[in-house]
Amino acid sequence: MATETIGKYQLHLIAYEMPGSGSWEPYLKIDKFDDTKQDFVCVLDKHRVTETPVESYDAAIEAARRAGNQLILEKKI
């Protein structure tokens, strides 16, 4: 798992290895800083970002990164 901060958002980039297949499933969790609470709150919880597994851990993390950046860019969260 990797964590990246973009403005008020924290992207949690998650990759789960599929047993016996050597492939990986990318997931994304996004927290947003709430000024009132002075803490991060979850705005997207463990969202799978591809329909099919990818070939490596690095590819899964990159797929989660792209999905998170796209959601922020499009202001969908």
Number of C-alpha atoms within 10 A of each C-alpha: 12 11 13 13 12 11 9 11 21 19 22 22 24 24 26 16 17 12 8 6 9 12 18 22 24 30 24 25 19 24 19 19 16 13 9 6 8 8 10 15 14 14 12 14 12 14 15 18 18 14 8 11 20 20 14 17 19 13 17 26 24 16 22 27 22 14 21 27 14 12 12 15 10 9 8 7 13
